[in-house]
Amino acid sequence: MSVLFTFSSIAGIGLMAAGYVGHTDPADGIAPNSARLKAQSTCSAQTCDYRYEWTTCQWVFLTLECAPYDSMRSLEKKNVRPLGTKAYRLAEWVTDLTPQTMYRYRVCGKASDSSDFTCGPELEFTTAASGQPNSPLYNQQGAVAAGTMSHPVGANQGRDVGNAVVFRDHALYYFGDTWGNGWWRTSTAAYGTRRWFSGDFPPLDDAKVTDQHFQNGIPKQFVVYTDREPEFVFNQDLKKDERYYHWPTSNFIRPTAGGDEALLFWTRGGFEGGIHKAGTYLDRVRPGDSTTRGADGRVLMWAQGQADGYQPLDIEQDGFRFFISCKAVPPGWSTRCFLARVSPGSATNPAAYRYYNESTNTWDANQISLLCHDKECPSHIKGGLFEGPPYMGYHPSITWNPYLGKYLSVAGTGSGVELRIADQITGPWSQPTSVPGTPEGRYGFLPKTAKEGLDNYHAREHLHLRSPDARTIVVSYFHAAEVNSPDNRAVKLVKIELEKTMQRP
C-alpha cells in the first residue's frame, strides 16, 4: 500500500523514502510540563501510523547538544484514517516535561502496513517556568497570506511600517522614512476600511490633505515642517550634511480629555532651525485633516540619550493608556520590553508617565529601562513584559483578545512572528508560539531576505481588522525584499486563526 505523507516545516523539505516527504510544525501550547507537537499530513493509504519523538537539549558553549531519541520520550498513534486527499493537521499533547528545559522534537509517519517510518525535520522549543501561562494555540492551516497594503504605482517608493489606527470614520495607515524625487521630509498616510478584513486588502485611498502638502499622489508632509526646518541638517557625529526622516513607529494617542488626535513618532532631528534634536515627539493632528499642526502643536516627549522613547499600545483600561519600549540587551542577541502608562488627558506631559518595575510590582516615576543599556544590563533588571528576539526592537503590538480572554502580543522575529499571551498586561507572559516564515509562505509569512541587507520587520496586529469574535487576527509586516519592487507592495498582511483548545483532525 503506498502513501503520501507530508508535514509542513520551517526547515524546508525533509527526508524522502518509500513515497514519504517528512515535515514538522512548530509546537504551541507550551507549558511548564507539557506542549502540543504539530504537523500536517496527507495519507493515501487505508490508514497511517504516526510517532512523535522528543528529547532534551542544552547549550555547551555555542553548540546545541541533544540527547538521542528513545522510546521513553515518544508517542505513537496507530491506524489513523485519512481525510481524503486534503492535508490535515496532526496535533498531540506530550506531558511529563521538565520546566525551563529545551527540547528537540520531530514527527514521523508511515502507512500502517509498512515497517519503515519517515521523520520530518527537527525543531526546538523551551518549556515554561512555573507560573507562566501556556503559550497560545493556532491553526497552522489557518495562517495564510491576506494581501498587501497597496498604493498607486509610482506614487512613492518603499513605503514601510504600515501602522494603523481607527481615525474618525476610517482607518488611517501611515508609513515611515519614505520619500520621492526632490523631497525627503515626508511620512505618508492613506485611508482604508475599518471593518473585519474578509478578503484581499483593497487599494488605499490617499489621506485628505491640503494642496500645499500634496504631491505625486500622496501626502507630501504628514508631519508638517516650517520654513525654519531645512531639508539638509549638519550631523556632528558624521561631520556632514544629512537628510533626516521621521519614523512613526506607533499608533495615535488622544492626548486631551477633548479627544484631540496626536501622532507619537521618532525623528532623527532637524527641527527648530535645522538643529539636530533626535528623540520621540508628539504632533497634534489638525482638525478636519490628516496632517499635523507641525511646530505649533509639537511636544518633545523623550530626547535621545535622556530617555527611552515609549510607543503607545492598543490598550486603554482603568483610566490609563499603556506604552511600550523595547531595547537590545547586550550582546544584542535579544530584546527586553518595558512598560509605561499615563492617563489620556496627561499624555502630552512626559512627567506624568509611570514605568512598571517588575522587581517591586510598582509603577515608578523613573524609567526602569534606562538602567539597561548597550554596555551593561544588570541581572536584577528584568523586562517589564518579556524578553524576545532582536527584531522586537520595532515594538510588538499588544491587544486584549476577547476570544482568548487574554492579552495577546505579536512580535516580529525578522522572518515570521511570535505570539504570547498573559492574564495581566504586566505578566507573567507565556513562552512564545512561533508562526514562521517559509520560502513558499506556508504560514502566510515569506522568509527574511538579505537582498537589501534587511530582514522582515515591524510586524504587528491590526486591531480593527480582526474578526468580530477576535478568533482570527490580521498581522502586517514589512517584507524588505520588495522595498523597491515595481508595484511597491512591501507591507504585507497575514491572517492567523487562534484556538482555545486542541482540535483533532
Stockholm file with secondary structure:
# STOCKHOLM 1.0

chainA/1-505         MSVLFTFSSIAGIGLMAAGYVGHTDPADGIAPNSARLKAQSTCSAQTCDYRYEWTTCQWVFLTLECAPYDSMRSLEKKNVRPLGTKAYRLAEWVTDLTPQTMYRYRVCGKASDSSDFTCGPELEFTTAASGQPNSPLYNQQGAVAAGTMSHPVGANQGRDVGNAVVFRDHALYYFGDTWGNGWWRTSTAAYGTRRWFSGDFPPLDDAKVTDQHFQNGIPKQFVVYTDREPEFVFNQDLKKDERYYHWPTSNFIRPTAGGDEALLFWTRGGFEGGIHKAGTYLDRVRPGDSTTRGADGRVLMWAQGQADGYQPLDIEQDGFRFFISCKAVPPGWSTRCFLARVSPGSATNPAAYRYYNESTNTWDANQISLLCHDKECPSHIKGGLFEGPPYMGYHPSITWNPYLGKYLSVAGTGSGVELRIADQITGPWSQPTSVPGTPEGRYGFLPKTAKEGLDNYHAREHLHLRSPDARTIVVSYFHAAEVNSPDNRAVKLVKIELEKTMQRP
#=GR chainA/1-505 SS CCCCEECCCTTCSCCEETTEECCCEEEESCCSSCEEEEEEECCCSSCEEEEEEEEEEEEETTEEEECCCCGGGEEEEEEECCCTTSCEEEEEEECCCCTTCEEEEEEEEEETTCSCCEECCCEEEECCCTTCCCCCEEEEEEEEEEEECCCCTTTCBCCEEEEEEEETTEEEEEEESCBBTTBCCCCCEEEECCSCCCSSCCCCEECCCCGGGEETTEESCSSCCCTTSCSEEEETTTTEEEECCEECCSCEECCSTTCCCEEEEEECCCHHHHCCCCEEEEEEBCTTSSSBCGGGGEEEEEETTTSCCCEEEEEEETTEEEEEEEEEETTTTEEEEEEEEECGGGTTCGGGCEEEETTTTEEESSCGGGGSCSSCCCTTCCCSSCEECGGGGGCCEEEEETTTTEEEEEEECSSSEEEEEESSTTSCBCCCEEECBCTTCTTSBCCCCCTTSCCCEEEEECGGGSCTTSSEEEEEEECGGGTTCTTCCCEEEEEEEEESSCCCC
#=GC SS_cons         CCCCEECCCTTCSCCEETTEECCCEEEESCCSSCEEEEEEECCCSSCEEEEEEEEEEEEETTEEEECCCCGGGEEEEEEECCCTTSCEEEEEEECCCCTTCEEEEEEEEEETTCSCCEECCCEEEECCCTTCCCCCEEEEEEEEEEEECCCCTTTCBCCEEEEEEEETTEEEEEEESCBBTTBCCCCCEEEECCSCCCSSCCCCEECCCCGGGEETTEESCSSCCCTTSCSEEEETTTTEEEECCEECCSCEECCSTTCCCEEEEEECCCHHHHCCCCEEEEEEBCTTSSSBCGGGGEEEEEETTTSCCCEEEEEEETTEEEEEEEEEETTTTEEEEEEEEECGGGTTCGGGCEEEETTTTEEESSCGGGGSCSSCCCTTCCCSSCEECGGGGGCCEEEEETTTTEEEEEEECSSSEEEEEESSTTSCBCCCEEECBCTTCTTSBCCCCCTTSCCCEEEEECGGGSCTTSSEEEEEEECGGGTTCTTCCCEEEEEEEEESSCCCC
//
